[in-house]
Amino acid sequence: MTDITIIVAATRDMAIGNRGDLLYHISDDLKRFKSLTMGHPIIMGRKTFESFPKGALPGRRNIVVTRNISYTAPGIETASSVDDAVKMCEGAERAFIIGGGEIYRQALPVADCIELTLIDAERPDADTRFPDIDLGRLCVSAPEFDREDPKTGVRYCFLTLSNNNI
């Protein structure tokens, strides 16, 4: 059975995006995203896909969840729901849910784990948020913001939350 992993970068108040873009572009987070997802199917909503300036991400099977059955773009496959997208990944060792907010909400019940980059900030201006999860219940200990992006000074940490805690 395919392991389903949600991968997301969110602030302490679970903000993930604004106006179709990420809130932060943290180099180590982007490298980690690439390292973890390379060679695996990635599942995303149409708006997330359309936010990629160069289209489909190379080295990964790109599955776009959309209600528009005629939607097409180079390098992608489409699915009408998260459940259908997950079924398309049968046989793969692992598949990643990469956003956006509504796709994350639909994927939480089927996710085996969450790879979370937790950013030490709050963004009330954000228009897209990760679904409410109780980090206090999910984390074994309080997150330590042990990393700092040299370009922006933003502090963050990487957390892996397993299904038995979601």
VMD Tcl script that draws the C-alpha trace (Angstrom):
set ca {
  {0.00 0.00 0.00}
  {1.21 3.49 -0.85}
  {2.24 5.73 2.04}
  {0.55 9.12 1.72}
  {2.61 12.01 3.06}
  {1.48 15.61 3.34}
  {4.35 18.05 2.89}
  {3.81 21.66 3.90}
  {5.52 24.81 5.17}
  {3.31 26.72 7.61}
  {3.60 29.46 10.19}
  {2.60 28.97 13.84}
  {-0.93 30.13 12.91}
  {-0.99 27.60 10.03}
  {-0.72 30.20 7.27}
  {0.65 28.67 4.06}
  {0.04 31.15 1.26}
  {-1.18 34.49 0.05}
  {-2.40 35.45 -3.42}
  {-1.28 32.19 -4.98}
  {2.28 32.21 -3.65}
  {4.20 30.76 -0.74}
  {4.67 33.06 2.23}
  {8.37 32.27 2.53}
  {10.98 30.94 0.12}
  {13.42 29.23 2.49}
  {16.28 27.63 0.58}
  {16.74 24.62 2.90}
  {12.98 23.98 2.91}
  {12.85 24.00 -0.89}
  {15.86 21.64 -1.03}
  {14.18 19.33 1.49}
  {10.96 19.38 -0.56}
  {12.87 18.40 -3.69}
  {14.87 15.69 -1.91}
  {11.80 14.09 -0.31}
  {9.49 14.24 -3.33}
  {11.93 13.40 -6.14}
  {10.94 10.17 -7.88}
  {7.54 10.02 -6.15}
  {4.07 11.04 -7.32}
  {2.95 14.48 -6.13}
  {-0.71 15.40 -5.77}
  {-1.83 19.03 -5.86}
  {-4.76 21.28 -6.62}
  {-5.01 23.25 -9.85}
  {-4.13 26.58 -8.22}
  {-0.98 25.08 -6.68}
  {0.03 23.67 -10.06}
  {-0.59 26.99 -11.79}
  {1.65 28.74 -9.25}
  {4.70 26.86 -10.61}
  {6.41 29.23 -13.05}
  {7.87 26.40 -15.14}
  {4.89 24.03 -15.01}
  {5.14 20.38 -13.96}
  {7.92 19.56 -11.51}
  {10.54 17.34 -13.17}
  {11.42 13.89 -11.84}
  {8.00 13.37 -10.30}
  {4.61 12.20 -11.50}
  {2.45 15.36 -11.29}
  {-1.23 14.70 -10.51}
  {-3.53 17.73 -10.47}
  {-6.89 17.53 -8.71}
  {-9.48 19.61 -10.56}
  {-13.22 19.65 -11.17}
  {-12.58 20.63 -14.80}
  {-12.42 17.28 -16.62}
  {-10.96 18.91 -19.74}
  {-8.10 20.62 -17.87}
  {-4.73 19.77 -19.35}
  {-1.14 20.95 -19.24}
  {2.17 19.41 -20.32}
  {3.56 16.84 -17.89}
  {0.48 16.35 -15.73}
  {-2.30 13.86 -15.16}
  {-5.63 14.94 -13.72}
  {-7.92 13.48 -11.08}
  {-11.39 14.62 -10.03}
  {-10.76 14.14 -6.29}
  {-8.00 13.52 -3.78}
  {-9.28 9.95 -3.36}
  {-9.02 9.36 -7.12}
  {-5.52 10.86 -7.16}
  {-4.45 8.57 -4.31}
  {-5.84 5.56 -6.22}
  {-3.77 6.60 -9.24}
  {-0.67 6.21 -7.04}
  {-1.31 2.56 -6.14}
  {1.91 0.62 -6.50}
  {4.11 3.58 -5.63}
  {6.07 3.33 -2.39}
  {5.09 6.84 -1.32}
  {3.06 9.76 -2.69}
  {3.09 13.38 -1.53}
  {0.21 15.81 -1.09}
  {1.72 19.23 -1.81}
  {-1.24 21.62 -1.54}
  {-3.15 23.82 -1.49}
  {-5.35 24.40 1.52}
  {-8.47 22.55 0.35}
  {-6.44 19.60 -0.97}
  {-4.68 19.34 2.40}
  {-8.06 19.35 4.17}
  {-9.33 16.51 1.98}
  {-6.09 14.54 2.38}
  {-5.77 14.64 6.18}
  {-8.01 11.58 6.75}
  {-5.90 9.41 4.41}
  {-2.44 10.76 5.30}
  {0.12 8.50 6.97}
  {2.29 11.42 8.04}
  {2.94 15.14 7.69}
  {6.36 16.54 6.83}
  {5.99 20.01 8.29}
  {8.32 22.96 8.03}
  {7.10 25.08 10.94}
  {8.00 28.75 10.57}
  {8.39 30.88 13.69}
  {5.99 33.61 12.58}
  {2.32 34.45 12.38}
  {0.71 35.79 9.22}
  {-2.82 37.11 9.76}
  {-2.66 38.56 6.22}
  {-2.47 35.09 4.61}
  {-5.45 33.97 2.54}
  {-4.61 30.25 2.59}
  {-4.18 28.13 5.70}
  {-3.42 24.54 6.56}
  {-6.37 22.85 8.30}
  {-6.43 23.21 12.07}
  {-4.28 20.59 13.77}
  {-3.32 20.57 17.42}
  {0.47 20.84 17.35}
  {0.56 20.62 21.14}
  {-1.03 17.18 20.92}
  {0.91 16.06 17.86}
  {4.43 16.97 18.93}
  {6.32 14.96 21.52}
  {7.93 18.19 22.73}
  {7.54 21.87 21.95}
  {9.01 22.75 18.55}
  {12.50 24.20 18.74}
  {13.08 26.73 16.00}
  {16.65 25.53 15.57}
  {17.24 26.75 12.02}
  {17.49 30.20 10.52}
  {17.31 31.15 6.87}
  {20.45 33.24 6.19}
  {18.74 35.26 3.47}
  {15.62 36.30 5.42}
  {16.50 35.65 9.07}
  {13.31 33.59 9.42}
  {13.55 30.89 12.10}
  {12.00 27.47 11.43}
  {12.17 23.76 12.19}
  {11.39 20.49 10.44}
  {8.84 18.18 12.07}
  {7.55 14.75 11.06}
  {4.09 13.99 12.45}
  {2.91 10.39 12.14}
  {-0.59 9.11 11.41}
  {-1.20 7.83 14.91}
  {-0.90 11.46 16.05}
  {-2.78 13.24 13.24}
}
mol new
graphics top color blue
foreach p $ca { graphics top sphere $p radius 0.5 }
foreach p [lrange $ca 0 end-1] q [lrange $ca 1 end] { graphics top cylinder $p $q radius 0.2 }
display resetview
